[in-house]
Amino acid sequence: MTPRRFRRLVEVLDRRQPDLTVVLENVHKPHNFSAIVRSADAVGVFAAHAITPDATLPVADAVAQGTRRWMRVRTHAAVHEAFDALREHGLQVLAAHLDDGGIDYRAADYTRPTAILLGQEKDGVSAEAAARADGWVVVPMRGMVASLNVSVAAALILFEAARQREAAGMYARRRLDEATYRTTLFEWAYPELAERCRRAGVGYPELGEDGEILGEVPR
């Protein structure tokens, strides 16, 4: 771990947004799933969610570009389980849903704790998920097609959320709690040593300003 590399990890982690996330409901195409996770990483999402009955993630490594190392994806077997987890953290859920009740995606307030729900490629979000959501957002279409590819729609909405949060100064200060921050930084910097510590049942050692390990690690 070089000091330059460590500073880059700190810089990225300092901008992570613990109260902005995406929820992928049965998005089953690896290219789309991975592209959405990559966009989420790009705007500072800390952890994503996936509703998938068999707990498998359709990740395409060529698209993800190693994002899985930096982005946690939490799986849920059913819609109600995902919503329970999101509500527990006080998140409003905005579904990308084509319906007359939807608002322009740019009119939503993403400075609030927000989960952006995106549905399966062909049919969109399920009726159950749409009914549970706090609101629906749509990307206005001016051509013959009715909707965008799910990964493109996700990118547009996520970068609008980032624009609003940048304007509100939400990237200018560290927003992760101290324990989560320290744990994540060690796991990013030293993934193999982190796994060794977990197997041994010991805590992670402290890190110095340049990323140097200040304590002992299990052999």
Disulfide bonds with the S-S distance in Angstrom:
none
